Amino acid sequence: MEQAGIAVQSERPRGRPAKRFSPGRICAESDCVTFLSTYNPNDTCFRHSPIRFPRTRGRVDSE
């Protein structure tokens, strides 16, 4: 008896790996001792990063 089956690849190719930054970095703000994630490209933690507003579709706000 012949078995019918589906051919399955063992592993799909992945996209490129996430960019990583050096471990052990600390927020650049004075008196802040927060360790930054290796995936955070900024020199400051979330609390000390400048506020950024996302672009609204079709319109650029002047703020």
Secondary structure, DSSP 8 states (H G I E B T S, - for coil): ---------SS-----------TT-B-SSTT---B--TT--SSS-GGGS------BTTB----
